[in-house]
């Protein structure tokens, strides 16, 4: 952490100083009952961190299923896949 963390009661009493330090680019760690509780960061830093985490999030399961290649109604095989779809080749498996 580098800088001594704030006790919760001190953070409450000196909230303006805590906010000023966070705005100056120094994340402020606050403890509660002797354990790390929260980190206060500036809005700019929060937006930067949030954007980075959103970019790395995997698509949800429903989106994943909907993006899978599928045959058109009637069961006819597509002549050519669209640009964003892969054609999966299935293989027979013999469990004898």
DODOKOL-262407 format. One record per residue (C-alpha): residue in three letters; x, y, z. Coordinates in steps of 0.05 Angstrom, whole numbers, padded with zeros to 5 digits, always signed. Example, Ala and Ser with C-alpha at 12.3 -4.5 7.8 and 13.67 -1.06 7.14 Angstrom:
<nodes>
ALA+00246-00090+00156 SER+00273-00021+00143 
</nodes>
This chain:
<nodes>
UNK+00000+00000+00000 UNK+00057+00048+00013 UNK+00016+00102+00048 UNK-00013+00086+00116 UNK-00087+00066+00110 UNK-00141+00109+00140 UNK-00180+00084+00200 UNK-00254+00089+00185 UNK-00267+00140+00240 UNK-00208+00183+00215 UNK-00233+00178+00143 UNK-00301+00203+00166 UNK-00271+00261+00205 UNK-00223+00282+00150 UNK-00264+00263+00089 UNK-00244+00325+00051 UNK-00170+00308+00059 UNK-00183+00237+00037 UNK-00220+00261-00026 UNK-00164+00311-00042 UNK-00111+00257-00038 UNK-00153+00211-00083 UNK-00162+00268-00133 UNK-00087+00277-00134 UNK-00079+00206-00161 UNK-00065+00171-00095 UNK-00114+00114-00080 UNK-00136+00119-00007 UNK-00144+00054+00031 UNK-00193+00053+00089 UNK-00196+00000+00143 UNK-00255-00022+00185 UNK-00245-00060+00250 UNK-00172-00070+00232 UNK-00185-00101+00163 UNK-00179-00071+00094 UNK-00249-00047+00074 UNK-00249+00000+00015 UNK-00204+00040-00032 UNK-00225+00111-00052 UNK-00202+00132-00121 UNK-00217+00192-00166 UNK-00274+00189-00216 UNK-00224+00190-00273 UNK-00186+00130-00244 UNK-00251+00093-00231 UNK-00274+00103-00304 UNK-00206+00079-00329 UNK-00209+00016-00285 UNK-00282+00002-00303 UNK-00269+00008-00377 UNK-00211-00041-00373 UNK-00251-00092-00335 UNK-00310-00088-00384 UNK-00264-00101-00443 UNK-00239-00166-00411 UNK-00306-00194-00391 UNK-00325-00256-00429 UNK-00393-00255-00464 UNK-00450-00284-00424 UNK-00472-00355-00438 UNK-00534-00336-00477 UNK-00494-00291-00524 UNK-00444-00347-00533 UNK-00499-00396-00552 UNK-00532-00346-00600 UNK-00465-00335-00635 UNK-00457-00409-00652 UNK-00464-00429-00725 UNK-00532-00460-00740 UNK-00568-00489-00799 UNK-00626-00451-00830 UNK-00696-00478-00820 UNK-00708-00540-00861 UNK-00640-00569-00844 UNK-00604-00549-00909 UNK-00530-00537-00901 UNK-00507-00466-00913 UNK-00467-00457-00976 UNK-00420-00406-00943 UNK-00415-00382-00872 UNK-00421-00309-00856 UNK-00358-00270-00838 UNK-00369-00275-00763 UNK-00385-00349-00759 UNK-00342-00411-00761 UNK-00367-00477-00790 UNK-00356-00533-00740 UNK-00343-00602-00770 UNK-00373-00656-00726 UNK-00343-00725-00724 UNK-00374-00793-00709 UNK-00352-00825-00645 UNK-00358-00900-00635 UNK-00366-00920-00562 UNK-00358-00995-00572 
</nodes>
